[in-house]
Amino acid sequence: MQTIFVQIKCELGKAYEVATEAVETVPQVSEVHSTSGQYDLLVKCFLEDNQDIGHFVNEKLQLLPGVKDTFTIITFKAFS
């Protein structure tokens, strides 16, 4: 299992709609947080080891209605 975080910039007034759509329609999405700054949302996703990150982001997240831009962060190790 691989974990990625994707920051999403939304069209004006669409952040809540994008967040709801991501949680309800993309099974790999674990959490969505609203954020301040350059991006509106931070999305935590769990992907299978063999799942292509680029295809996932392009086909599942960037195509959600209201998404303008994304920035993907690939993680290596979780510390607890």
N, C-alpha and C positions, 0 to 999 in steps of 0.2 A: 504494500500500500504506500502510495506517495501522497504527500500533502503539498498543496500549493495555495497561495493567497493571491487573489486577483483584485486589484483596485479598479473600480469602475467610475467613470465620469458619465453622468446622465444628462439628458436634455433637461432644460429648466423645468422644474415642477414635476419631474418624473421619478425621483429617487425612491419614493415609497412604493410606487407601482413596480419598478424594476426589482426592488428587494423582495416584494411579495411574489412576483413571477419566478424569480430565481429559486426561492425556497420551495415553492409549490410544484415547479415543473422540472427541476434539474436534480435528480437523485444524488448526485455527487456533492451537492452543496450541503455543508454541515451547518454553517452559521453565516449570517450577513449582519454587518455592523454599519451604521451610518457614521461618517467621519467628517472632520473639518479639514480644510486645506484644499489641495489641488484636485482631489478625487472625492466623490460623494459616498461611496460604499467600499467596504472591505469584505470580500467573500472568501471564506475558508472552504476548500474543497478537498475531498479524499478521492484519489483516482487509483485504479488498479495499476499494478507495476507495469503491465504491458500496454496501458492506455497512453496514446500519444497526446501530450500536453497541448501542442499547437492546434491539433484538430479539435480537441475538447474546447479550448478557449474560443477558437474561431466559429465553431458550429453550435455550441451550446450557450455561451455567455455573450459573445459579441452580437449574436442575432436576436437577443431579447429586445422587445420593443422598448425604446427609450434610452438605449445604450449609445453613447457617443464615442467613448474611448476606453481602453483597458491598459493596465500595467500589471504584468504577471511576475510574481515572486516565487521562485522554486526553492523549496526548503531541503535541508540535508539531514538534520537531526533535531529531535525534540528533547528538551531537557525538562525534568520535573523534580 
